[in-house]
Amino acid sequence: MPTHSTDPVNLQASDAPPGNWVDNYAPAFAQPYLRLMRADRPIGTWLLLWPCWWSLALAWGKASARPDLSALWTLLLFGVGAMVMRGAGCVYNDIADRNFDAKVERTRTRPIPSGQVSVKGAIIFMVALCLVGLAVLLQFNAFAIVLGISSLLVVSFYPFMKRITYWPQSVLGLAFSWGALMGWAVVFGRLEAPAFLLYAAAVTWTIGYDTIYAHQDKDDDAILGLKSTALKFGERTKPWLVLFFGATLTFLVGAGWTADAGWPFFAGLVLSAAHLSWQVITLDIDNGANCLKRFRANRDFGALVFIALLANMFF
């Protein structure tokens, strides 16, 4: 059953970074909704945003373009879109999972199971976030608009996959990586091989990092009858991560090659590969804090790839 504690300390998300701005500075009336959209945990926004920015930078490099004010505006639009649509996705996920979340130690303080936000209030908030996302999407060309709307079909299935398959992370990858297609579509008004290869890289990357994340909940998931790649892989998680992260790097090389990227991009991928190797080597699947730190470190991997793409554009 949902708890209805009014103690703000008890209602803080267990996996939110300490000292985050929502818990310390946001008005009390707004905190439950900001937590509902995970504004206290921006890592998800970064993980959704990086494939978008990768795709833009890859396309600009292919077009021999240089960033100007319009390019910066496009980056900003994608940033806003990633923030609100990630938030809307989290609200949708929490509505679908509210009964399970109430039984899991890490998630029972979330706004819906803890009674801070009603289901009706969550739905209204989700619609408002989607409208902001639609306003962003309408700034792009017709092809990109249709492509962006089509992603909702994949997104709608994700929260229910953990009930029926050990591979919900693959569905998350298909949804969370859509930006790898969007950036190319915004620049060229079509999709080509580099965009599809970049999308594949983002999908396999997502499966890898979300497997690490899922190890935090594997005991509770097993009790509740929920499924994940963390439970599927078990003690073989590291070899599987080598497979998925290796595929990520291979697809990134393919995306760069087909987009005529130069040596700075491939040199940058060496650093990116080293970072993924560090994650796998130092991962302790039985230590929740260790898993959370490695999961969050994927923000840095995304930044390394983006820097490599920027280097390709300038040098």
Secondary structure, DSSP 8 states (H G I E B T S, - for coil): -------TTTTS-TTS-TT-HHHHHS-TTTHHHHHHTTTT-THHHHHHHHHHHHHHHHHHHHTT----HHHHHHHHHHHHHHHHHHHHHHHHHHHHHHHHHTTSTTTTTSTTTTTSS-HHHHHHHHHHHHHHHHHHHTTS-HHHHHHHHHHHHHHHHHHHHTTT-S-HHHHHHHHHTTHHHHHHHHHHSS--HHHHHHHHHHHHHHHHHHHHHHTTSHHHHHHHT---HHHHHGGGHHHHHHHHHHHHHHHHHHHHHHTT--HHHHHHHHHHHHHHHHHHHH--TT-HHHHHHHHHTHHHHHHHHHHHHHHHHH-
